[in-house]
Amino acid sequence: MDAAAEETIDVREQSLTEVRPGPARLPRQEPGAAAGGRGRLASFLVPLLVSTALGLWGISRHGTMWRDESVTYQVAHRSVFDLVGLLDSADAVHGLYYLLMHALFGVWEGGLLTLRIPSVLATAVSAGCVGLVACRLAGVRAGLLSGVVFCVLPEVQMYAQEGRSYALVCAFVAFATYVLVRALTGASRPLWAVYGAALLLACWLHEFAVLALLGHGAAVAHASVSRAVRRAWTAAAAVVVAGVAPLAVFSMGQSAQVSWIGSPKPGEWLGIAAVAVLALLCARRLSKYRAPGLPHGPLLRRLALPLALAPTAALLLTSLHEPVYVDRYVLYVNVGLALLVGAAADAVLADTRTSFPPRTGVGRRVALSTLIGGLVLALLPVTLQMRTPDSRKDDLAAIAEAVERVSGRGDGLVFTPARRREWKLSYAESYGGLADLALKRSPETSGTLQGEEHSAPEIRRRMLSATRIVVLSDPPDQPEDAVGQELTKREVLRHHFEQCARTRVKGAQVTLYARPGACGPPS
């Protein structure tokens, strides 16, 4: 073989060597890249488990409950016939929740654990759904961060251990939000029925869940979707509104039950403003960051910001006519807030234009651990306080103990206002031997929450027949009811009795009154 031929063969061999494929390599995943199955599972399970652990920690709250939980406990133990009869005159907005709790207590009579475990589990599901939404729109790390942020938010921790419907409402709204995101970012037709059913269940548990449609609607309006998708969401939203309308109309006839709601106090306004500022700052940070490999990334901001702000704003605007704002009525706004905070934190960690956090893998993990640890430590005092009786408006066990200390068998008992009779209902053994002077018919026989009281003249007659009366009332900074029975109670005490002893406990006053000269121990 001559030299020219050998040179030709060498060239060909070199060319084949240059184009021969090497070992297969997976493309490097960018910081915000879309998650696989493991990532989605982690984004759901980690927040769910963290939330469950936090919810079970200190769930008994020193063995006490507050007045709203006592109402749940009492109503859930009535017969279905009596329960439905009650809803005709009171608490129709909570009817579905009471029926669910009645069924649960029928299966498992576990006291405070049975009362609160549905809220623990519902909050855990909410946290998992938050993680899934953020994972789908902003990546695994954003999912983990958003889910954990949701778990540790003070308001979320509080109602995770509450024997009321608000955590369940939040869970259905969070699930509906996840289904909505799936529908907007993938095959949508089969999901709209699931979305509508989830949100309708949330509304039947509490009608103000319908305000979540404001946040969802804003996301649909700004999403890059077809007209068919927008029409599908509009149809689902219309079904939800139509489905909750009968409950809303019926419950308007019971509006006197929320007459106690006043305008937000300065501290509440400060909290509302702080949440709004935090949400806006996080949204601004997200608007400047585009995660590679996530075409739907902007949808997170367009969904989470209105969900965090619009329901609260709607209630506050309605309150200009009649006060209706209570933070727990829109607990689900924390879904939007957690999504914004978690995704913004992820954006900071992923931004290559900043010198912090460090660019190395170890440095990122340290920064992430520091971020989560700092958040947990900052909220630790609140977390501990949430697990004490002082975290609620009143402490029924402490009130019952105070009554036992000052009362004697045969003493009279008066609640002012009458709705505070709920303090007694779940701790009736501590009130044994006391005559409820104003009570005409018990809550069960009257089909009411706190019972039916006598007329004002009869209350006066019965009070004047007593030598000593134990009076349970609101703290002195609360307004006094001006109805006839309440005016009579105060007038009789003021003119015919003298104050012997007063004990102030969380959310209440226990005062012993007696006829002049009879303040000593009962005979």
Summary of the structure (lengths in Angstrom):
residues: 523
radius of gyration: 29.6
end to end distance: 131.5
largest distance: 135.0
contacts: 1763
relative contact order: 0.10
helix: 66%
strand: 6%
